[in-house]
Amino acid sequence: MQKKLYLETEELHRGTGLLWIETINSNANGDPDQESDPRLRADGLGVISPVSVKHKIRDLVADKEGHIWKEISSELNISPDDSWRYDILEQKATKRKEVKKLSDQEFLDKYWDARVFGSTFLEEKSNDATFIHTGAVQFGMGVSLSPIEIERMTTTKALPAEDGKGKGMAPLGYRVVPYGLYTMPFFINATMARRSQCSVLDIEILLRVLPFAYQETASYMRTQVNMRHAYYVEHAKARGCFNDFDIIEALTPKPFVPDAPAKGLGDYDVEAVYERIQALNEKMKGKAGPVIDLVE
């Protein structure tokens, strides 16, 4: 049986969302320019790039034999015969020569991430209406709500990287944030969805995959990166009916001590956020649906 859809309408409306990404003794997004240190701004706040989150989402949708795709496709009544419509362009297995053989329409019919996130791939071969740069979904930069600390230590392993050495060493190779709470906004743009031919079903898939982006792609350096909340609001019209940034502000927790690194979720006004959500839902009546938490 198909579960109730998160989206209430048959046509795509504007959507506003905010992710709470909690990091505990993990590196949510390493910086290659800083020897894979957790990304850090000049003001001491941590950063998670939109690219890193989209990469994890793509991986889960690409794995058609994985339980995430199998469960979501079953819930949404997507036949295995139609799985080709949800292929992923941005992955190592993609062969550019084969992609270039596709017509513009075949390209958009095939690649889910091109419809949802956009692509510049068609730039080389098309100038018509199907040419797209930006997709229907834009993720903003994830920024920690408090300054973060970075802990580094050298780790060892029994099998050395070079012959003749007793053990392998990774000097200061373990680089983690003891605790960080990041928020990342995302937006559904119905105008760009028309251009990229992104459907309501495409967005349904995104919303269902989002809560598992970190849990199901955990690694040695990302053992405890949690999608604490994934809040989402669907507007009553395609063009949007409520200020995006009023929604984001209401959903964003505030640190009790802004200039100090947080030690846990208790360092933020989490209970006040729940109260602000109730007030926000009252203000949005007739303009947008209530705030839903995709994680719940």
N, C-alpha and C positions, 0 to 999 in steps of 0.2 A: 504494500500500500504506500502511495506517495505521501510523504509528510507535508504538513502545511508549509507553504512557501514563505520565506522571509519578506519577499516583495509582494505588495498587495495588489498591484495592477499589472495589466497585460502589456502596457507600454512603459518604457524606461523613464523614470523620474530622476531628478537630482537627488543625490545621496550625500550625507556628511557623516564621517566616522572618526573615531579616535581610538587608537590602540594604546593600552598600557603594557609595556614590555618590561618585565622585572628580571634583573640579572643578579644572581647570587654566585659568587666565586666563579665567575665565567667571563668570557670575552665575547660579547654579542656581535662585535664587528671589528675585526682587526684592521689596522692602518698599514698598508704595505710600505708607505713612506717613512714609517717609524718602527720598523722591524716587527710589525704585527702587534704593537701595543694597541689596547682598546682606543678607539678614536676619541680625540680630545680637542675641544675648542680652546682658544686663547683665554677665555674667561673661566676655564676649569670645568665646564659642563661636558658631559660625554655625548657622543653622537653615534647614531645608527643610520647608515645610508639607505635611501629608498631602494636602491638596486639590490642590496643584500636581502631585503624582505621579499622582493619580487622573485629573486632567484630561488628561494625556498618554496614559494608558492608554485612556481613553474615545475620544480622537481617533483612535487606531490601530484600534480596533474599529469605530468609526463609518465609517471609510473602506473601504467594501466593494469598491471598485475598486483599492485599494492592494495592493501585493505582500505586505505582512505578513498582512492578512486572508486573501488568496487562498491563501497557502501554509499558514497555520494551519488554515483551514477544510478544505483538501484533506487535510492530515495527519489531521484528526479526522473525515473523511468527512461533513462538513456540506454538504448539498446547497444550491446557490444558491436553490432554492425555499424553503429553511428559514431563509434569512438574516434574514428579518423577525423571527425570534425573538431576534435579537441586535442589535436596534436600541438606540440610545442616547437616553435621556431628557434628560440634562444636556448639551444642545448648542444652538447658536443657531438651528438649523433647526426645533426643536421648537415646535409651535403649541399653546399651552395649551388653546385651545378644542377642538381635535381630541382632545387627551388626555382631557379631561373627558368626552368622549362614550363612552370605553371603560368597560366594566365592570371591576370589581376584578380578575377573573381575566384578562380580555383585557390589562389593564395589565401584569400580572406575566408573562404569556406573551410579551409584545412586548419589554419593556425589560430587556436584559441587565444594565445598570448598576444598575437598581433591585433586581434579585434579588441582585446581588453586593455592592453598596455601601450599599443601602438608599435610602429616599426618604421625604420627608414630604408628597409630592404628594397621596397619598390622604387626608390629614388632613381636607381640605375636604369629602370625599364619603363617607367610610366609617368605621364603628367595628367592623367585623366582623374575623374572623380573618386576613383578607388585608391588613389595615392594618399597615404597617411603618414604623418609624423607622430602625432599624439593620439593615444587611445582614449577610451572612455573613463579610465581610472587613473588618477594621479595620487601618488603617495608623497607626502611631505617628508622633510628631514625629521628623524627621531632625535629628540634632545632630552637629556636627563633633567629632572626637575631640581636637582641639587648638584653641587660639584661632586665629582667622583674621585676616588683614590685608585691607584693602580699598584698591585702587588706583583713582584717578579721573583722567580726563584729558578735555580738550575735543576733540571731533572736528569735522570739517568735511565738507561735501559740495558738489558742483558746482552742484546745483540748490537755490536758496535756498527757504525756507519762505514768504518774502514777496517780492513784486515789487519791483524797484528795488535789491535788495541783490546785491552781487557774488557772494557765496557764503553757504551756510547754515552756521550755527554751532550746536553743541550743547554749551554750557558744562558741563564736568564730566559729560557725558552717558554717558561710557564708564566703568562702575563694575564692577569684577571682583575676584574672589578669586584671587591668584596661585596658591595651592594650598590645597586643603581636602579632607579625607576625612571624609565623613559616614556615619553608620550609621542606618538606619531599620528598626525592627521591623514586622512585620505578622503577623496572626493570622487563621486560619480557624476560625470558630465554628459548629459543626454545629447547635447549638440554634437560632441565628438563621437558619441556612440553611433549616431546616424551615419557619419562618414566612414567609420571603421566597420559598420554593420554588426556592432556588438548588440547582442540580444539580452532580454531579461534573463533567459536561462544561463547565458554566459556569466552574468553578474551573480546569479544564484550560486553557481559553482564557486566563484571567488569567495563569497560570504561564508560558505560552508567549509572551505579549505582553510581560511584565515586562522581560526583558532588553533589549528594543528601545525602552523608554519614552523614553530620552534620545537615543539614536543616531538614531532615525527622526523625531524632532521637533526636531532641532537648529535653532538660530536664531543671529542675529548676536551675541547676548550669551551664547549657550550652545553655542559651537562645540566645546568640549572638556569636556562633562559626561559621564562614562563610568559605566556600570553595571559596576563592577569585578567584583563578585560578587553573586549573588542566591541566598543559601543558603536551603534549605527542608527541613523535617522533617515527615513525616506520622506522626501518632501511631497506635497500634494500635487505638484505640477512639474513638468519637465524642466522649466526654467528656474525652479526653486522658489520657495515662498517664505523662507525664514533666513535670517542672517547666519551664514556658516560660522562666523567667528564668535557669535553669541553662544552657539551650540558648543563649540570647542572650549570656550572659556568656562562654561558651566560644568563640562565633563572633566576638566583638568584639576587634579588635586594640588593643593598648595602646601609647601613645606612649612613646618612650624618654625624652623631656624633656616632661613633661605641660604645663608652663606656657608653652612657646614655640611659635610658629607653625611648622607642619611645612613642609618644602620639597619633600617627595616621599614616596612609599610606603616608602622605605628608613628613614624616621624612625619606623616602627612595627614591632612584633614579629610580622610576617607569618608567618615560618616557625614561630613558636610556635603560631599559630592552627592551622596544618595539623596540628601534633602534638596540639593539644587536640581537634581534630575526630576523630582516630583514637581517643583515649581516650573521647570522648563516645559514639562509635558502640558501643564495648564496653559502656558503662554502659546504653545504651538498648536493647540486645538484648532482644527479647520485649516491649518497651514502645513502641518507635517504630522506624520505618525509619531507615536511615542518612542522614546529611546529604548532600543533593545540591546541586550548584551549577547553577542554571538557565541561567547564562551559558555554562557548558561544554556 
